[in-house]
Amino acid sequence: MNAGSSIQFSTELNADKITAKVVSTEASVDMQSRNITVQAITSNPGRKLKAGMSAKVFFSTTRENATTISVPTEALIPGGNGYSVFVVKNNMAKITAVTTGSRNEKDVVITSGLNIGDTVMVSNTLRAADGIPLTVVASK
C-alpha cells in the first residue's frame, strides 16, 4: 500500500463503504502486533465522521490486476516446513507444497505451488496419502 492508493472503510454508525486516499504509511511492520500504521484522508460531508470513531478498513493485499488462486482453508495441510495441499493428477493424490498469502476463516490465497486449473482435494485429506488413487466427486 503506497501513498496515493485508495482504501475503503466503514464505521459502526454507517455500514456504507467510504473511500479514502492514502497519504503515508509506516516503513516497517510492528513485529509483535503485525500492524502497520497507515494515514489516509477523506472528505466528511454531513459531518458523519467524528474524532475517535473506530473503523473497519478494507484494502487489497495483492497487486492491482494480479491473478491469484484461492482455495478453501480446509484444503491446507500444515507441516514442519509450511503448508501443502493434495493436487489431483491423473486420478491420483499428489502432495504439493504451497506458499500462502492472505487468509480468512473460509479461504486462503495461494501465492506459489499451484497453477490455474489444478484440481485441489478439499475433503478427506486426513485419509489421503501421496500417490493413492482417487475418485473425484465435484461439488454442486
QUIPE-V306946 format. One record per pair of residues at least 12 apart in sequence whose ideal C-beta (glycine too) atoms are under 10 Angstrom apart, sorted by the first residue. I is the first residue (numbers start at 0). J is the second residue. Records with the same first field share a line. If there is no record, write none. Layout:
I=J, J
This chain:
0=21, 24, 35, 37, 39, 58, 59, 60
1=21, 23, 24
2=20, 21, 22, 23, 24, 37, 38, 39
3=20, 21, 22
4=20, 21, 24, 37, 39, 58, 59, 63
5=18, 19, 20, 21, 39, 41, 58, 59
6=18, 19, 20, 21, 37, 39, 41, 54, 56, 57, 58, 59
7=19, 39, 41, 54, 55, 56, 57, 58, 59
8=39, 41, 48, 52, 53, 54, 55, 56, 57, 58
9=54, 55, 56, 57
10=47, 48, 49, 52, 53, 54, 55
11=52, 53, 54, 55
12=47, 48, 49, 52, 53
13=45, 47, 48, 52, 54
14=55
15=47
16=55, 57
17=41, 42, 43, 44, 47, 48, 54, 57
18=39, 41, 42, 57
19=37, 38, 39, 40, 41, 42, 54, 56, 58
20=39, 40, 41
21=37, 38, 39, 40, 58
22=37, 38, 39, 40
23=36, 37, 38, 39, 40
24=36, 37, 38, 39
25=37, 38
37=56, 58
39=54, 56, 58
59=101
60=100, 101, 102, 108
61=100, 101, 108, 110
65=108, 110
66=115
67=100, 101, 108, 109, 110, 115
68=97, 100, 107, 108, 109, 110, 111, 112, 113, 114, 115, 116, 117, 119
69=100, 101, 102, 103, 105, 106, 107, 108, 109, 113
70=84, 97, 99, 106, 107, 108, 109, 113, 117, 119, 120, 121
71=84, 105, 106, 107, 119, 121, 122
72=99, 102, 103, 104, 105, 106, 107, 121
73=105, 107, 120, 121, 122, 124
74=86, 97, 106, 107, 109, 119, 120, 121, 122, 124
75=97, 99, 102, 107, 109, 119, 124
76=94, 95, 96, 97, 120, 124, 125, 127
78=94, 96
80=96
81=96, 97, 98, 99, 112
82=95, 96, 97, 98, 99, 107, 109, 112
83=95, 96, 97, 112, 124, 129
84=96, 97, 99, 107, 109, 112, 113, 117, 119, 120, 121, 124
85=118, 119, 120, 121, 123, 124, 127, 128, 129, 131, 133
86=112, 113, 114, 117, 118, 119, 120
87=117, 118, 119, 120, 127, 133, 134, 135
88=117, 118, 133
89=132, 133
90=118, 131, 132, 133, 134, 135
91=129, 130, 131, 132, 133
92=120, 123, 124, 126, 127, 128, 129, 130, 131, 132, 133
93=117, 120, 129, 130, 131, 133
94=120, 124, 127, 128, 129, 130
95=109, 112, 113, 114, 117, 119, 129
96=111, 112
97=109, 110, 111, 112, 113, 119
98=110, 111, 112, 113
99=111, 112
118=133, 135, 137
120=133, 135
121=138
122=136, 138
123=136
